[in-house]
Amino acid sequence: MFRLKRSRKVSHEPRLPEGVRIYAFGDIHGCVDLLHNSFAVIDEDLGRNPVDRAVEVFLGDYIDRGPQSSQTLDLLIERSRMRETICLKGNHEAYFLNVLRDPSKIGDWRQFGGLPTLMSYGINPPLNPTAAERTDLISTLLELMPPSHLQFLRGLKPSFTCGDFYFVHAGVRPGIPLREQQETDLLWIRDEFLESKENFGKFVVHGHTPVEAPDIRHNRINIDTGAYATGNLTLLSIQGSSMLPMPLSAGKSLSGTTP
């Protein structure tokens, strides 16, 4: 049985409101099979351990690097119709929207892991597209993308707060109140945040910087376990002040056995 358990002690014992359970997801990066498996874990957990309000929080970076970005967006959109979901913006979604507005950025986007995203929409771009070919690629992409995908990407939130927890893609800038944080930092920050030992005002749940295993600190937890490279997508379950991070592989069931 998938049970919540108390994590290592953290300062200030951050808590969710009574009757709320949150399932938070690390960076997905086009790994739709891992996302499917995570949903099965949640559905089984809720069947065995019902709760008044279950919220699924996705920390961004749904696209690029992995093989099935388009299919991942389809699944997230479908899930949002059935469950309460909060989908946050990652730096990859932000950059993708920039590429759609400015095709000259395609070269940098490819270095950023964008080629698998193009291929997930059935596009096979040339190795070194000319300026005209870059414009044509984006025009073709916009024709092939379902309108629901653009609507989803444009509607992503920069952060989400519930109880004593603050959910964000990359992190926050130390010394700046949460309500005054700049979106650029929320999507891109690394060292200044990761090295900070200060109390941010809330306990921060984030991804963006891959780690071998979920990294719990006194002021934050990083749940990006590099799904596209490792085959492990971390699902974090939070209820009350208890946190249970679970790296899930495509063949891992709720009991941890292979079906």
DOMI-312849 format. One record per residue: residue number from 1; residue in three letters; x negated, y negated, z negated of N, C-alpha, C, O in turn. Coordinates in pm, whole numbers, plus 50000, padded with zeros to 5 digits. Each point is the difference from the previous one (the first is absolute). Layout:
BEGIN
pos,code,nx,ny,nz,cax,cay,caz,cx,cy,cz,ox,oy,oz
NUM,Ala,X,Y,Z,X,Y,Z,X,Y,Z,X,Y,Z;
...
This chain:
BEGIN
pos,code,nx,ny,nz,cax,cay,caz,cx,cy,cz,ox,oy,oz
1,Met,49916,50119,50000,50084,49881,50000,49912,49876,50000,49897,49995,49933;
2,Phe,50144,49904,50142,49926,49875,50010,50042,49910,49885,50108,49941,50004;
3,Arg,49809,50048,49892,50037,49922,49883,49907,49879,49987,49882,50005,50034;
4,Leu,50175,49887,49918,49919,49884,49969,49921,50027,49873,50050,50063,49907;
5,Lys,49828,49890,50089,49921,50016,49878,49924,49871,49974,49978,49920,50091;
6,Arg,49983,50059,49786,49930,49878,49963,49858,50003,50055,49927,50097,49984;
7,Ser,50037,49794,50082,49865,49987,50053,49905,49958,49890,50039,49982,49885;
8,Arg,49834,50004,50153,49902,49944,49909,50050,49866,49948,50062,49925,50076;
9,Lys,49913,50044,49801,50048,49876,49939,49952,49878,50076,49884,49991,50039;
10,Val,50205,49915,49982,49965,49873,50060,50043,49891,49904,50092,50019,49920;
11,Ser,49840,49866,50088,50033,49891,49908,50138,49947,50030,50044,49998,50115;
12,His,50025,49960,49782,50131,49936,50007,50112,50096,50039,50115,49957,50013;
13,Glu,49856,50170,50006,50103,50099,50031,50106,49945,50097,50114,49979,49958;
14,Pro,49852,49997,50167,50100,49951,50096,50116,50097,50011,49982,50121,50000;
15,Arg,50139,49824,50011,50120,50082,50002,50095,49955,50110,50004,49882,50037;
16,Leu,50072,50213,50013,50114,49971,50087,50126,49986,49915,50005,50051,49888;
17,Pro,50096,49881,50165,50127,49994,49927,50060,50139,49980,49974,50092,50076;
18,Glu,50106,49920,49821,50066,50127,49968,50084,50045,50120,50070,49920,50061;
19,Gly,49922,50209,49969,50083,50057,50106,49945,49984,50140,50065,50040,50097;
20,Val,49816,49902,49916,49938,49979,50132,49881,50094,50016,49917,50014,49910;
21,Arg,50075,50049,50204,49882,50077,50038,49951,49947,50135,50080,49981,50092;
22,Ile,49791,49997,49919,49941,49954,50126,49908,50107,50055,49920,50060,49928;
23,Tyr,50094,49963,50202,49908,50084,50074,49923,49909,50095,50058,49942,50092;
24,Ala,49812,50045,49886,49917,49912,50083,49907,50083,50087,49948,50103,49958;
25,Phe,50033,49850,50164,49922,50073,50100,49872,49926,50035,50002,49878,50018;
26,Gly,49887,50195,49991,49877,49943,50051,50007,49981,50150,50103,50027,50063;
27,Asp,49788,49925,49996,49994,49968,50143,50029,50124,50084,49937,50104,49980;
28,Ile,50157,49885,50113,50047,50115,50078,49922,50014,50132,49963,50111,50038;
29,His,50013,49781,50030,49919,49997,50122,50039,50110,50100,49916,50080,50042;
30,Gly,50211,49922,49996,50042,50089,50108,50002,50147,49967,50007,50082,50091;
31,Cys,49988,49955,49782,50002,50142,49959,50143,50039,49965,50035,50015,49883;
32,Val,50047,50002,50219,50143,50019,49977,50030,50132,49930,50096,50008,49924;
33,Asp,49823,50097,50100,50024,50128,49933,49983,49988,49849,50076,50059,49923;
34,Leu,49822,49864,50034,49980,49979,49857,50116,49921,49940,50040,50025,49887;
35,Leu,50012,49880,50190,50114,49922,49951,50124,50088,49986,50072,49990,49901;
36,His,49951,50096,50197,50111,50097,49991,49988,50082,49872,50098,50019,49928;
37,Asn,49782,50030,50045,49979,50083,49883,50026,49924,49871,50056,50054,49905;
38,Ser,49903,49819,50092,50024,49918,49882,50149,49981,49975,50045,50004,49885;
39,Phe,50030,49976,50220,50145,49985,49985,50062,50128,49944,50092,49994,49918;
40,Ala,49859,50121,50126,50051,50126,49947,49972,50012,49851,50083,50049,49924;
41,Val,49798,49906,50033,49964,50003,49859,50094,49912,49919,50048,50040,49894;
42,Ile,49979,49840,50156,50089,49907,49930,50141,50057,49991,50062,49996,49895;
43,Asp,49987,50056,50216,50137,50052,50002,50016,50115,49901,50103,50011,49933;
44,Glu,49796,50076,50060,50008,50110,49905,49992,49950,49857,50070,50049,49912;
45,Asp,49843,49852,50065,49986,49945,49865,50130,49937,49953,50041,50019,49886;
46,Leu,50024,49905,50202,50126,49935,49963,50111,50102,49979,50088,49980,49917;
47,Gly,49907,50131,50158,50098,50105,49979,49987,50064,49863,50099,50037,49938;
48,Arg,49777,49977,50016,49976,50064,49870,50001,49901,49884,50037,50035,49889;
49,Asn,49923,49841,50138,49988,49898,49895,50067,49872,50046,49931,49904,50036;
50,Pro,50202,50091,49965,50069,49881,50051,49966,49876,49916,49960,50011,49884;
51,Val,50057,49873,50177,49973,49873,49933,50103,49900,50051,50051,50013,50111;
52,Asp,49977,49886,49807,50101,49902,50039,49963,49927,50129,50084,49980,50088;
53,Arg,49789,49980,49922,49955,49924,50117,49862,50047,50042,49904,49990,49923;
54,Ala,50086,50059,50198,49872,50042,50056,49964,49905,50114,50079,49978,50091;
55,Val,49801,49968,49902,49954,49905,50101,49873,50055,50063,49907,50039,49929;
56,Glu,50088,49963,50203,49881,50046,50071,49926,49877,50053,50056,49922,50078;
57,Val,49820,50061,49880,49920,49882,50036,49884,50043,50088,49918,50084,49960;
58,Phe,50074,49859,50158,49895,50032,50096,49904,49882,50005,50042,49885,50020;
59,Leu,49829,50143,49963,49902,49894,49978,49936,49945,50127,49902,49927,49993;
60,Gly,50153,50107,50124,49947,49945,50124,49900,50091,50068,49964,50106,49947;
61,Asp,49989,49852,50172,49912,50078,50086,50068,50129,50043,49955,50110,49968;
62,Tyr,50155,49874,50104,50075,50113,50053,49944,50044,50135,50019,50115,50042;
63,Ile,49912,49794,50026,49956,50022,50138,49848,50005,50007,49929,49979,49902;
64,Asp,50021,50050,50222,49856,50001,50032,49929,50121,49938,50048,50059,49903;
65,Arg,49838,49974,50154,49909,50105,49955,50057,50140,50018,49941,50081,50071;
66,Gly,50171,49949,49866,50061,50132,50013,50075,50015,50131,50015,49902,50073;
67,Pro,50033,50220,49959,50051,50028,50135,50144,49962,50028,50039,49994,50117;
68,Gln,50043,49978,49782,50144,49988,50025,50059,49873,49936,50088,50008,49914;
69,Ser,49862,49877,50129,50049,49874,49945,50146,49976,50035,50080,49964,49913;
70,Ser,49956,50055,50213,50138,49977,50042,50095,50091,49923,50105,49956,49954;
71,Gln,49859,50171,50033,50085,50095,49928,50009,49967,49852,50103,50024,49937;
72,Thr,49790,49921,50008,50003,49959,49859,50099,49887,49980,50076,50001,49903;
73,Leu,49924,49901,50187,50098,49891,49989,50142,50053,50013,50089,49957,49928;
74,Asp,49932,50137,50164,50133,50061,50014,50046,50061,49867,50113,49981,49958;
75,Leu,49797,50093,49978,50036,50070,49877,50027,49901,49886,50092,50020,49921;
76,Leu,49827,49875,50070,50021,49900,49895,50134,49929,50018,50072,49976,49904;
77,Ile,49960,49991,50220,50127,49933,50028,50117,50092,49966,50098,49957,49940;
78,Glu,49889,50170,50097,50105,50097,49967,50016,50014,49849,50111,50006,49949;
79,Arg,49777,50000,49980,50005,50017,49854,50067,49880,49933,50073,50016,49903;
80,Ser,49902,49866,50151,50056,49878,49940,50153,49996,50011,50066,49926,49926;
81,Arg,49988,50151,50164,50147,50006,50014,50064,50091,49896,50120,49993,49975;
82,Met,49797,50094,49965,50053,50100,49907,49964,49971,49855,50072,50042,49909;
83,Arg,49817,49888,50068,49950,49978,49865,49966,49853,49979,49989,49924,50096;
84,Glu,49995,50038,49777,49953,49865,49972,49850,49996,50023,49924,50066,49929;
85,Thr,50034,49858,50170,49858,49993,50035,49953,49855,50000,50075,49908,50031;
86,Ile,49798,50075,49935,49932,49871,50010,49876,50024,50086,49910,50074,49961;
87,Cys,50087,49864,50155,49887,50019,50091,49916,49873,50001,50046,49894,50042;
88,Leu,49830,50118,49913,49909,49887,49992,49913,49991,50125,49982,50098,50072;
89,Lys,49968,49784,49953,49914,49976,50115,49856,50034,49967,49949,49962,49895;
90,Gly,49986,50110,50196,49857,50025,49989,49924,49914,50099,50060,49938,50088;
91,Asn,49809,50059,49899,49921,49921,50094,50010,50054,50143,49988,49924,50095;
92,His,50035,50207,49920,50013,50055,50135,50130,49956,50067,50000,49973,50120;
93,Glu,50107,50017,49805,50125,49949,50059,49985,49852,50036,50046,49957,50106;
94,Ala,49889,49967,49807,49979,49858,50028,49916,49981,50126,50031,49916,50084;
95,Tyr,49863,50164,49930,49914,49985,50117,50072,50045,50126,49984,49940,50106;
96,Phe,50095,50165,49884,50078,50049,50114,50093,49891,50052,50011,49980,50121;
97,Leu,50057,49951,49789,50088,49892,50044,49920,49888,50067,50049,49937,50093;
98,Asn,49829,50039,49860,49915,49901,50066,49963,50044,50141,49996,49917,50092;
99,Val,49977,50212,49926,49965,50052,50133,50119,49984,50095,49981,49967,50117;
100,Leu,50138,50056,49834,50118,49985,50085,50016,49855,50048,50050,49976,50109;
101,Arg,49906,49930,49809,50008,49858,50038,49880,49958,50085,50010,49906,50079;
102,Asp,49877,50162,49904,49876,49960,50068,49927,50124,50051,49920,50057,49927;
103,Pro,50106,49985,50197,49937,50121,50054,49848,49996,50003,49938,50106,50010;
104,Ser,50000,49776,49981,49854,49994,50000,49940,50071,49878,49881,50030,49999;
105,Lys,50199,49995,49900,49952,50066,49878,49995,50152,50012,49963,50068,49904;
106,Ile,50075,49986,50212,50006,50146,50016,49864,50064,49973,49994,50106,49937;
107,Gly,49898,49832,50110,49868,50058,49979,49968,50019,49853,49954,50107,49960;
108,Asp,50072,49791,49960,49977,50012,49856,50096,50100,49937,49962,50074,49909;
109,Trp,50160,49929,50140,50100,50092,49946,49959,50145,50024,50021,50086,49914;
110,Arg,49920,49941,50202,49953,50136,50027,49893,50041,49898,50001,50114,49952;
111,Gln,49908,49795,50015,49900,50030,49899,50063,50020,49862,49942,50065,49913;
112,Phe,50176,49880,50071,50075,50002,49875,50089,50124,49988,50070,50018,49900;
113,Gly,49927,50068,50205,50079,50122,49998,50129,49991,50078,50091,50080,49978;
114,Gly,49918,49823,50113,50125,49978,50072,50027,50095,50115,50115,50014,50042;
115,Leu,49780,50051,50012,50021,50087,50116,50102,50111,49972,50087,50023,50084;
116,Pro,49907,50047,49802,50102,50102,49973,50142,49942,49995,50097,50070,50032;
117,Thr,49916,49804,49927,50134,49939,49998,50052,49985,50142,50115,50034,50027;
118,Leu,49802,49915,50064,50041,49990,50140,50038,50136,50054,50103,50014,50067;
119,Met,49817,50086,49905,50025,50135,50052,50128,50059,49943,50067,50080,50066;
120,Ser,49968,49882,49811,50124,50053,49941,50124,49949,50071,50107,50059,49988;
121,Tyr,49878,49832,50087,50110,49948,50083,49988,50046,50146,50073,49951,50087;
122,Gly,49836,50142,49939,49985,50056,50134,49913,49918,50092,50009,50015,50122;
123,Ile,49905,49899,49824,49913,49914,50080,49856,50049,49990,49949,50026,49891;
124,Asn,49985,49988,50225,49859,50038,50004,49922,49886,50064,49989,49993,50123;
125,Pro,49956,49918,49797,49935,49880,50053,49863,50030,50059,49936,50098,49962;
126,Pro,50017,49819,50131,49863,50014,50049,49900,49968,49890,50034,49935,49901;
127,Leu,49842,50112,50115,49900,49982,49896,49966,49853,49977,49987,49957,49885;
128,Asn,50000,49967,50222,49965,49858,49989,50097,49918,50084,49965,49955,50109;
129,Pro,50157,50024,49841,50100,49929,50080,49961,49856,50027,49945,49932,49914;
130,Thr,50086,50022,50206,49982,49859,50034,50106,49917,49929,50091,50054,49937;
131,Ala,49897,49814,50074,50098,49912,49937,50139,50028,50055,50098,50003,49925;
132,Ala,49911,50018,50206,50131,50028,50061,50053,50135,49951,50120,50014,49974;
133,Glu,49791,50085,50015,50043,50132,49952,50043,49995,49854,50093,50071,49960;
134,Arg,49841,49846,49959,50042,49986,49860,50141,49943,49991,50082,50045,49920;
135,Thr,49946,49855,50163,50134,49942,50001,50103,50103,50044,50108,50009,49942;
136,Asp,49857,50071,50160,50092,50103,50048,50022,50108,49894,50111,50051,49985;
137,Leu,49783,49983,49941,50015,50102,49895,50100,49956,49895,50084,50079,49957;
138,Ile,49906,49796,50000,50092,49951,49897,50142,49989,50055,50096,50029,49929;
139,Ser,49917,49930,50195,50133,49995,50062,50063,50139,50004,50118,50018,49970;
140,Thr,49799,50082,50069,50050,50138,50003,50036,50049,49860,50103,50065,49981;
141,Leu,49812,49903,49923,50027,50040,49862,50132,49941,49950,50079,50070,49937;
142,Leu,49944,49804,50090,50123,49936,49955,50122,50060,50068,50109,50004,49942;
143,Glu,49874,50043,50181,50111,50066,50069,50030,50136,49939,50115,50042,49993;
144,Leu,49780,50027,49962,50017,50136,49948,50039,50004,49852,50062,50096,49955;
145,Met,49902,49801,49971,50032,49999,49858,50150,49982,49978,50060,49909,50057;
146,Pro,50002,50176,49863,50141,49978,49966,50015,49867,49927,49914,49964,49921;
147,Pro,50194,49962,50104,50021,49874,49927,49996,50017,49849,49961,49909,49927;
148,Ser,50080,50209,50025,49999,50024,49856,49859,49997,49943,49982,49964,49883;
149,His,49918,50073,50196,49863,49997,49952,49953,49857,49977,49940,49969,49897;
150,Leu,50088,49943,50199,49961,49860,49983,50075,49937,49884,49941,49924,49922;
151,Gln,50186,50106,50066,50079,49945,49889,49943,50047,49867,49990,49921,49906;
152,Phe,49972,50205,50086,49941,50055,49879,49869,49929,49966,49980,49957,49887;
153,Leu,49931,50030,50211,49868,49941,49977,50011,49854,49959,49924,49952,49915;
154,Arg,50169,49977,50146,50015,49858,49969,50068,49976,49866,49994,49890,49946;
155,Gly,50071,50213,50001,50071,49985,49874,49924,50050,49878,50055,50001,49890;
156,Leu,49819,50039,50127,49923,50054,49888,49971,49893,49896,49976,49884,50033;
157,Lys,50027,50156,49840,49978,49908,49889,49852,50001,49960,49932,50101,50018;
158,Pro,50016,49788,49929,49860,49998,49957,49975,50066,49865,49889,50046,49973;
159,Ser,50214,49961,49942,49982,50059,49867,50136,50035,49941,50104,49959,50052;
160,Phe,49894,50116,49840,50122,50040,49930,49969,50014,49852,49898,50058,49964;
161,Thr,50189,49889,49952,49984,50008,49855,50117,50074,49939,50115,49976,50034;
162,Cys,49855,50115,49874,50104,50068,49923,49944,50024,49860,49897,50066,49984;
163,Gly,50172,49882,49916,49951,50013,49863,49862,49940,49988,49977,49886,50041;
164,Asp,49930,50190,49903,49863,49952,49981,49908,50039,50115,49878,49989,49987;
165,Phe,50177,50055,50125,49920,50047,50113,50012,49905,50119,50107,49948,50030;
166,Tyr,49780,50032,50036,49992,49914,50118,49943,50085,50114,49886,50047,49992;
167,Phe,50192,49970,50113,49962,50086,50112,49956,49913,50116,50068,49904,50036;
168,Val,49817,50131,50024,49943,49918,50105,49906,50087,50083,49955,50104,49952;
169,His,50016,49855,50169,49915,50084,50084,49856,50003,49953,49948,50107,49966;
170,Ala,49985,49779,50032,49856,49997,49974,49964,49963,49857,49908,50059,49943;
171,Gly,50162,49846,49999,49967,49953,49867,50034,49853,49985,50073,49944,50081;
172,Val,49874,49994,49817,50028,49859,49972,49868,49927,49971,49900,50062,49965;
173,Arg,50102,49806,50051,49881,49922,49971,49997,49967,49851,50092,49938,49948;
174,Pro,49801,50104,49983,49989,49972,49857,50005,49849,49973,49950,49919,50077;
175,Gly,50113,50048,49809,50008,49861,49958,50116,49922,50059,50022,49885,49964;
176,Ile,50053,50177,50129,50114,49934,50063,50128,50068,49951,50010,50122,50009;
177,Pro,50089,49802,49939,50125,50064,49957,50064,50078,50115,49986,49961,50116;
178,Leu,50082,50146,49852,50059,50085,50104,50094,49923,50091,50003,50024,50121;
179,Arg,50073,49884,49823,50094,49924,50082,49932,49904,50097,50063,49947,50091;
180,Glu,49806,50030,49889,49926,49907,50085,49900,50069,50092,49920,49934,50065;
181,Gln,50085,50197,49942,49907,50075,50084,50024,49971,50148,50114,49981,50043;
182,Gln,49778,50016,50034,50008,49980,50144,50014,50136,50070,49938,50098,49959;
183,Glu,50143,49907,50145,50024,50126,50069,49871,50060,50055,49984,50122,50000;
184,Thr,49925,49795,50047,49873,50053,50052,49929,50085,49895,49949,50107,50033;
185,Asp,50048,49847,49843,49937,50078,49893,50078,50127,49972,49941,50107,49982;
186,Leu,50191,49884,50015,50082,50118,49971,49978,50111,50101,50015,50118,49968;
187,Leu,49948,49845,50155,49984,50099,50107,49856,50044,50022,49977,50110,50050;
188,Trp,49924,49806,49913,49864,50026,50042,49896,50007,49888,49892,50055,50022;
189,Ile,50136,49894,49860,49896,49986,49898,49941,50135,49961,50068,50103,50000;
190,Arg,49803,49895,49965,49935,50123,49953,49918,49970,49874,50051,50009,49888;
191,Asp,49821,49957,50130,49905,50001,49888,50040,49911,49883,49991,50041,49885;
192,Glu,50054,49836,50144,50034,49909,49890,50108,50060,49910,49996,49986,49878;
193,Phe,50099,50081,50183,50107,50066,49925,49953,50129,49936,50022,50022,49880;
194,Leu,49913,50062,50197,49961,50132,49950,49901,49992,49885,49998,50086,49912;
195,Glu,49920,49810,50087,49900,49986,49895,50050,49923,49878,49930,49990,49900;
196,Ser,50190,49956,50109,50052,49917,49891,50052,50087,49885,50064,50103,50022;
197,Lys,49908,49853,49858,50050,50068,49881,50110,49920,49930,50043,50036,49891;
198,Glu,50001,49857,50170,50097,49913,49934,50141,50059,50003,50031,50086,50082;
199,Asn,50052,49867,49829,50141,50034,50000,50069,49912,50105,49996,49877,49990;
200,Phe,50065,50185,50109,50060,49924,50109,50141,49948,49968,50061,49933,50083;
201,Gly,49990,50099,49800,50136,49962,49963,50099,50113,50020,50101,50006,49931;
202,Lys,49869,50084,50162,50073,50125,50023,49897,50107,50029,49886,49970,50033;
203,Phe,50156,50155,49955,49915,50112,50038,50013,50018,50151,50111,50021,50050;
204,Val,49778,49971,50022,50004,49997,50146,49988,50142,50058,49909,50075,49966;
205,Val,50185,49959,50121,49998,50126,50075,49966,49964,50144,50072,49922,50062;
206,His,49819,50134,49992,49953,49956,50131,49937,50115,50077,49981,50110,49948;
207,Gly,49986,49860,50178,49926,50092,50086,49885,49925,50065,49924,49931,49932;
208,His,50064,50083,50201,49910,49922,50085,49855,50050,49999,49940,50011,50107;
209,Thr,50004,50019,49779,49862,50045,49991,49998,50149,49966,50032,50037,49887;
210,Pro,49932,50050,50208,50010,50144,49976,49911,50047,49884,49886,49955,49985;
211,Val,50169,50135,49936,49929,50064,49889,50021,50150,50011,50097,50046,50060;
212,Glu,49812,50031,49880,50011,50146,50009,50121,50052,49924,50064,50097,50043;
213,Ala,49968,49839,49845,50115,50039,49918,50059,49873,49941,49929,49901,49986;
214,Pro,50201,50100,49979,50060,49879,49942,49916,49944,49887,49960,50072,49909;
215,Asp,50014,49799,50096,49908,49934,49909,50079,49913,49902,50051,49895,50037;
216,Ile,49959,50150,49837,50077,49928,49898,49905,49916,49914,49908,50054,49939;
217,Arg,50116,49818,50057,49925,49907,49914,50097,49940,49899,50120,50027,50004;
218,His,49829,49890,49905,50086,49943,49898,50096,49897,50058,50102,49968,49937;
219,Asn,49867,49978,50184,50082,49893,50057,50058,50034,50136,50072,49919,50058;
220,Arg,49898,50200,49995,50046,50033,50135,49985,50149,50026,49932,50071,49925;
221,Ile,50133,49976,50181,49978,50135,50052,49995,49993,50152,50086,49939,50064;
222,Asn,49812,50125,49993,49983,50009,50145,50047,50138,50044,49948,50101,49953;
223,Ile,50150,49904,50139,50052,50130,50044,49979,50024,50150,50070,50082,50060;
224,Asp,49835,49846,50000,49964,50029,50139,49894,50108,50001,49884,49974,49972;
225,Thr,50157,50149,50062,49905,50111,50006,49965,50038,50144,49970,50116,50029;
226,Gly,50035,49785,50061,49951,50019,50137,50070,50111,50076,49934,50089,50054;
227,Ala,50199,49907,49950,50078,50110,50057,49954,50042,50139,49991,50119,50028;
228,Tyr,49979,49785,50059,49966,50034,50138,49867,50076,50009,49979,50076,50093;
229,Ala,49933,49903,49809,49869,50065,50001,49994,50123,49911,49928,50095,50031;
230,Thr,50146,49904,49859,49990,50108,49901,50114,50101,50007,49988,50112,49951;
231,Gly,50123,49847,50110,50118,50087,49999,50077,49994,49870,50090,50081,49979;
232,Asn,49877,49824,49933,50069,49984,49873,50067,49863,49993,49933,49897,50009;
233,Leu,50196,50103,49976,50077,49877,49980,50047,49999,49855,50069,50092,49955;
234,Thr,49894,49804,49971,50036,49998,49858,50139,49941,49979,50033,49894,50052;
235,Leu,50045,50178,49870,50131,49957,49953,49988,49975,49851,49959,50088,49925;
236,Leu,50076,49791,50031,49993,49964,49858,50141,49988,49946,50080,49921,50050;
237,Ser,49951,50156,49847,50129,49992,49935,49985,49926,49867,49913,50033,49919;
238,Ile,50172,49867,50059,49995,49919,49879,50139,49998,49936,50100,49975,50067;
239,Gln,49903,50052,49805,50124,49986,49923,49963,49961,49858,49912,50061,49939;
240,Gly,50154,49837,50009,49961,49948,49870,49856,49949,50009,49969,49916,50084;
241,Ser,49943,50135,49829,49859,49965,50006,49915,50115,50049,49877,49996,49989;
242,Ser,50187,50108,50065,49928,50117,50046,49975,49993,50150,50088,49960,50076;
243,Met,49792,50078,49965,49963,50001,50141,49943,50136,50036,49916,50054,49929;
244,Leu,50131,50000,50184,49947,50127,50049,49963,49983,50147,50088,49999,50086;
245,Pro,49782,49989,49944,49958,49997,50140,49978,50140,50053,49938,50084,49934;
246,Met,50113,49943,50188,49985,50132,50061,49950,49986,50142,50076,49953,50086;
247,Pro,49800,50084,49944,49956,50009,50140,50065,50123,50065,49980,50112,49954;
248,Leu,50097,49867,50151,50075,50108,50063,49944,50026,50139,49981,49908,50079;
249,Ser,49995,50218,49952,49960,50040,50134,50121,50053,50073,50105,50021,49940;
250,Ala,49882,50001,50191,50114,50040,50082,50058,50133,49957,50118,50026,50021;
251,Gly,49799,50062,49917,50049,50132,49964,50031,50016,49853,50022,50111,49953;
252,Lys,49978,49776,49972,50016,50010,49855,50146,49981,49960,50062,49900,50037;
253,Ser,49992,50193,49889,50138,49991,49954,50002,49939,49860,49896,49965,49944;
254,Leu,50224,50025,50001,50016,49939,49869,49922,50077,49893,49943,49939,49909;
255,Ser,50054,50188,50101,49931,50081,49898,49850,50005,50024,49925,50052,49918;
256,Gly,50031,49893,50197,49859,50003,50032,49960,50123,50078,49881,50020,50026;
257,Thr,50217,50064,50014,49970,50118,50079,50028,49972,50147,50068,49903,50035;
258,Thr,49878,50182,50050,50024,49984,50144,50117,50085,50041,49999,50121,49978;
259,Pro,50105,49818,50083,50117,50078,50037,49969,50101,50110,50089,50074,50042;
